[in-house]
Amino acid sequence: MLKFITPHAIFIIPIVVAVIVQIVKFIIYSLKHGWDIRYIFTHGHMPSAHTAFAISIITAVGYYEGINDGSFAVAIALAFLIIDDATRLRMHLGDQGRYLNMLVEQLNIDTDKYPRLKERTGHRVSEVVVGAILGFLLTMLFIWLFR
């Protein structure tokens, strides 16, 4: 089995890491807010699966292809885009949701016709840092297991 996984590790490891971190997020979120299977697909909150995925790609590409390879530079650029989206851009989306929810309340608009928007879609810095640490450590663990 390891002979099958090793050549494809750059592709497989980041996906497995992202799934594991998303499951960890689901467990933490469910402990705080109660059980709902829809939480498995929630965005935001602790830890950032997007960041774990991006850091896992960087780590896997750096290990298997080398840090002097062009694919490593592409992995870093991709990680910057993913992490920026997970933090800054989606936080603005959450702000817009909050403002629209306040507007609907103030104008006494029928909430059945306009349901409440999600106000938390992005990540805090602490969630990104924990996601990055988990992404790196889990990737190194899988690399060690598959060598």
HURA-V976558 format. One line per field, one symbol per residue. ss: DSSP state (a for helix, b for strand, c for the rest). phi: phi as a letter, one per 20 degrees, with the letter a starting at -180 (. if undefined). burial: I if it has 16 or more other ideal C-beta (glycine too) atoms within 10 Angstrom, else O. Layout:
ss->???
phi->???
burial->???
This chain:
ss->caaaaaacaaaaaaaaaaaaaaaaaaaaaaaaacccaaaaacccccccaaaaaaaaaaaaaaaacccccaaaaaaaaaaaaaaaaaaaaaaaaaaaaaaaaaaaaaccccccccccccccccccaaaaaaaaaaaaaaaaaaaaaac
phi->.ffffgfdffefgffffffffffgfgfffffednfbffffdfdmmeeefffgfffffgfffffedofeeffffffffffgffffffdfffffffffffffffffffelegfffcffefdcdddegfffffffffgffffffffffee
burial->OOOOOOOOIIOIIIOIIIOIIIOIIIOOIOOOOOOOOOIOOIIIIIIIIIIIIIIIIIIIIIIIOOOOOOOIOOIOOOIOOIIOOIIOOIOOIIOOIOOOIOOIOOOOOOOOOOOOOOIIIIIOOOIIOIIIOIIIOIIOOIIOOOO
